[in-house]
Amino acid sequence: MSCPTGGRLRYTDNYLKIRDYDVASAKEVPVGKRRLSVRFTPKSKSVKPDFFTGDVSLFIDIDKVGEIKDIKMAGQYSAIGGYGLLIGRNTGTPVSHSYEPPFTFTGTIEKVTIEVSGAPKGR
């Protein structure tokens, strides 16, 4: 199967199967060792139902290459669904309909770092 992203860095958030939020980099990821980053900046939090509203930015090395604003991200969905965060593979239900599982990244992922900070006020 060919790469469903066309060589671009892509982030998709499937908000409870109600709505997909999707953003891709404006350019292809250059060949070679790169630092790929996705940053979610929360702007508000809803308690019932439990979700955050915020912006997602994509970075290749230090360059911002894509952005989507005002997405909804469920607060507890990953924990309840049992899938959590999958990196480099998708064996269950697809996050988006742009590919069919199983989908496995065939490149090399050297390191993954997850940083959690910047909770919105009122939390």
Residue, then its C-alpha position, 0 to 999 in steps of 0.5 A: m500500500s502506498c503512503p496515504t499522506g503523499g510524503r507529507l506530515r499529517y495529523t488526524d483527530n477523530y472526535l468520537k466518530i462525530r467529526d474528523y479534523d485533519v491537517a497535512s504539511a504544506k510540503e513533503v517531509p525532506v529525506g534524511k533525519r528530521r524532527l517531526s512535531v505535532r503541538f496541540t494548544p488547548k484554548s478551553k475545556s468542557v466538562k460535560p461532555d469532556f473535551f478540549t478545544g484548541d489548535v494543532s500545529l505541525f512542524i518539520d524540524i523547527d519550521k511550522v508547516g501546517e495548522i488547524k484551529d478550533i478542533k475538539m479533542a475528547g478528554q477520555y476517549s483513548a483511555i476508554g477505547g483501549y487504543g491509546l496513542l499508536i505510533g507507526r502502526n494502526t491495527g484496529t479501526p482507522v483514525s480516518h478513511s484515507y487508509e485501510p488498516p492494518f497500516t504500518f509505517t515502514g521507515t525508521i522511528e528513532k525516538v518518540t517524546i510526548e510532552v504534556s503541558g499548558a492546560p487551559k485555565g479552569r482545569 
